[in-house]
């Protein structure tokens, strides 16, 4: 039986082993970074009422009308009634 030099080397001296270890380790580190960003980079909660929209915006209800109609259509599944103003 012959002893080769590769069986005498310690486990950390093999390069491909570090590739096997680095993959899962990188995923674990990335998950901690993602958790940190999610916990500390929270966006502020926006109000849903139209009363708190900027007062200096011209004709606020008209500019929000298409968005409100689309939201209502998505929630109910029915089309909004046509406006008589046209």
DRENMI-992813 format. One line per field, with one value per residue: residue number from 1; residue in one letter; x, y, z of N, C-alpha, C in turn. Coordinates in steps of 0.02 Angstrom, whole numbers, plus 32768, in hexadecimal, padded with zeros to 4 digits. Last residue first. Example, Ala and Ser with C-alpha at 12.3 -4.5 7.8 and 13.67 -1.06 7.14 Angstrom:
seq: c(2 1)
type: c(s a)
n_X: c(8282 8294)
n_Y: c(7F90 7EE4)
n_Z: c(8162 8186)
ca_X: c(82AC 8267)
ca_Y: c(7FCB 7F1F)
ca_Z: c(8165 8186)
c_X: c(8285 8294)
c_Y: c(8002 7F5B)
c_Z: c(818A 8186)
This chain:
seq: c(86 85 84 83 82 81 80 79 78 77 76 75 74 73 72 71 70 69 68 67 66 65 64 63 62 61 60 59 58 57 56 55 54 53 52 51 50 49 48 47 46 45 44 43 42 41 40 39 38 37 36 35 34 33 32 31 30 29 28 27 26 25 24 23 22 21 20 19 18 17 16 15 14 13 12 11 10 9 8 7 6 5 4 3 2 1)
type: c(x x x x x x x x x x x x x x x x x x x x x x x x x x x x x x x x x x x x x x x x x x x x x x x x x x x x x x x x x x x x x x x x x x x x x x x x x x x x x x x x x x x x x x)
n_X: c(727E 7235 7208 7271 723B 7264 72EA 72D4 7300 7359 7380 7409 741E 73CB 7408 7481 7451 741C 748F 74D6 7482 747F 74E6 74CB 7452 7477 74CD 74E6 7590 75D0 75D4 75BA 75E3 7571 751A 74A8 74B3 7503 756D 7615 76A1 7727 77D0 7832 78C0 7941 7951 791E 7955 79DE 79E6 79BF 7A29 7A93 7A6B 7A70 7AF9 7B29 7AEE 7B2C 7BB1 7BA9 7B8A 7C0C 7C7E 7C8A 7CB0 7D24 7D73 7D89 7DDE 7E5C 7E9A 7EC3 7E71 7E99 7F4B 7F97 7F9E 7F61 7FB9 8027 8001 8048 801F 802B)
n_Y: c(8C8C 8C7E 8C02 8B72 8AC7 8A61 89E7 8935 88BF 888C 88C0 88DE 8914 8983 89CC 89EA 8A35 8AA3 8AD6 8AFC 8B5E 8BC0 8C11 8C86 8CAC 8CCA 8D3A 8DBA 8DD1 8DCE 8E06 8DA2 8CF8 8C8D 8C6E 8C43 8BC6 8B47 8AF6 8B23 8AB7 8A96 8A9C 8A07 89CC 8999 893B 88C1 88B2 88B4 8840 87DD 87E9 87BE 873A 8709 8713 86B0 863F 8642 862D 85AB 8561 8582 855E 84D3 84BB 8506 84C2 844E 8472 847D 8438 8458 842A 83A7 8389 8303 827D 8267 82A1 824F 81A1 810B 806D 7FC6)
n_Z: c(7C7D 7CF2 7D0F 7D01 7D0A 7D97 7D8F 7D84 7E04 7E5C 7ED7 7ED0 7E53 7E5B 7EBF 7E7E 7E12 7E56 7E91 7E20 7DE6 7E55 7E78 7E33 7E6E 7EEF 7EDE 7E9A 7EB8 7F5B 7FD7 8032 801D 8073 80D6 8099 8069 80CB 80E4 8108 810F 8177 8139 8127 817F 8194 81F8 81C9 8149 8164 81B4 8157 80FC 814D 8164 80E2 80C6 811D 80DF 8062 8085 80B4 8040 7FFA 8046 8047 7FC3 7FBB 8015 7FCD 7F67 7FAA 803B 80BA 811B 8138 811E 80C0 80A6 8030 7FD5 7FCB 7FEB 8012 7FD4 8000)
ca_X: c(729D 7256 71D9 7263 7257 7231 72C9 72EA 72CE 7351 733B 73ED 7444 73BD 73C5 7481 7474 73F1 7459 74F2 7491 7444 74E4 7509 7453 7448 74E6 74AF 7555 75CB 75E6 7585 75F9 7599 755D 74A5 74C2 74CD 7542 75CE 767C 76E4 779A 7813 7878 7933 7966 790C 790C 79C1 79FA 7997 79E5 7A93 7A70 7A30 7ACA 7B3C 7ADE 7AE3 7B9E 7BBC 7B59 7BC8 7C6F 7C77 7C75 7CEC 7D5F 7D64 7D98 7E38 7E7A 7EF1 7E69 7E5C 7F10 7F89 7FC3 7F40 7F78 8030 8009 802C 8049 8000)
ca_Y: c(8C8D 8CBE 8C2C 8BB3 8AFF 8A81 8A22 8973 88E0 8869 88A7 88C1 88D9 8950 89B2 89C4 89F6 8A78 8ABE 8ACA 8B1F 8B9C 8BD0 8C63 8C9A 8C93 8CFA 8D8D 8DE8 8DAA 8E31 8DD3 8D3E 8C9C 8C81 8C83 8BFB 8B77 8AE3 8B27 8AED 8A82 8AB5 8A41 89CA 89C6 8980 88D7 88B1 88E8 8881 87E8 87F7 8802 8769 870A 873C 86F6 8650 8647 866C 85E1 8568 858B 85A5 84F6 8499 8517 8506 844A 8465 84B7 8427 8468 846F 83B2 8397 834A 8296 824C 82C1 828D 81DB 8148 80A9 8000)
ca_Z: c(7C3B 7CE5 7CEA 7D1E 7CE3 7D6E 7DAC 7D67 7DDA 7E1D 7ECF 7F0D 7E65 7E29 7ECB 7EBC 7E05 7E2D 7EBC 7E4D 7DC2 7E3E 7E97 7E24 7E27 7EE4 7EF8 7E8C 7E94 7F1B 7F9F 8024 8020 8038 80EA 80BC 8039 80C1 80AC 8118 80EF 8165 8164 810A 8174 815C 8205 820C 8151 813A 81CF 8193 80E6 8131 819C 8104 80A0 8127 8125 8067 8064 80E2 8076 7FDF 8039 8085 7FDE 7F90 8026 800B 7F57 7F91 7FFC 8083 8106 8112 8148 80CA 80DF 806B 7FE0 7FF1 7FBF 802F 7FCF 8000)
c_X: c(726F 7271 71FA 7233 7242 7250 7296 72C7 72EB 731C 7332 73A9 7426 73E2 73B4 743D 7476 7411 742B 74BC 74AD 7455 74AB 750A 7493 7448 74B8 74C2 7524 758B 75E3 7595 75C1 75AA 758C 74EB 74C1 74E3 750C 75A5 7633 76C0 7756 77DD 7860 78E9 7956 791B 78F7 7975 79DB 79A7 79B8 7A4D 7A71 7A32 7A86 7B0C 7AEF 7ACE 7B52 7BA9 7B69 7B93 7C28 7C5F 7C5C 7CAB 7D27 7D4A 7D6D 7DEF 7E4F 7ED5 7E98 7E56 7ED4 7F4D 7FB3 7F62 7F55 7FED 800E 8037 8025 802D)
c_Y: c(8CA8 8CC2 8C6E 8BDA 8B41 8ABB 8A3F 89AF 8921 8887 887E 88A1 88B6 890F 897B 89A5 89CB 8A35 8A90 8AAC 8AE9 8B5D 8BA4 8C1D 8C73 8C7D 8CC0 8D45 8DAF 8DC0 8E0D 8DFE 8D6E 8CE6 8C8D 8C9C 8C3F 8BAE 8B17 8B16 8AEA 8ABE 8A9F 8A5A 8A0C 89C9 89B0 8921 88CD 88EB 88B9 882D 8805 8816 87B1 8738 873F 8724 8699 865B 8677 8625 85A0 8593 85B0 853D 84BD 84F8 851F 8490 845F 84AB 8462 8456 8483 83F9 83AC 8354 82DE 8263 82A5 82AF 821A 8182 80E4 803E)
c_Z: c(7C0A 7C9D 7CD7 7CF1 7D03 7D48 7D7B 7D88 7DBF 7DF0 7E90 7F02 7EA2 7E3A 7E99 7EC9 7E44 7E20 7E94 7E79 7DF0 7E16 7E7C 7E42 7E16 7E9B 7EE8 7E9F 7E87 7EF8 7F5B 7FE8 800B 8039 80AF 80CF 805B 8090 809E 80DA 8102 8149 814A 8139 8156 814C 81CD 8216 8195 8142 81A6 81B2 8122 811B 8184 8141 80C2 8103 8133 80AD 8068 80C5 80A7 8016 8020 8077 801D 7FA9 7FF9 801F 7F95 7F83 7FE6 803E 80CD 80F8 811D 80F7 80F0 80AB 801E 7FFE 7FE9 8000 7FED 8000)
